[in-house]
Amino acid sequence: HTKTHSNLKKMNYDEIIYETIDTKRQLEQKLEKRIEHFSYPYGGYTEQVKKILINSNEYKTICTSKRAWSQDVFELARISLKPYHTVKDYDDFLFLEQWTDI
């Protein structure tokens, strides 16, 4: 989610690298664990941001704020599940019954 949760769409190449790659590696060192998944801050990105992250080979998947289903692992829909959701809500989310763009 980046170090400062800044909008990646407004950053240049070096800033994107720092926020998404350099700080990820620092966190991995501290945690002694690999971080393989990422979520664009505010769900926003540009094709340049996406290409930088794909070419970095740092992440297996990336989530957006899009609500439409995508098979692109670098543009996965973010599904918000809250403590008040029921088991049926989880089931509906998993089966994507409420999504119209499938």
Beta strands, then each sheet from edge to edge (+ up, - down):
strand 1: 37-39
strand 2: 61-63
sheet 1: 1+ 2+
end
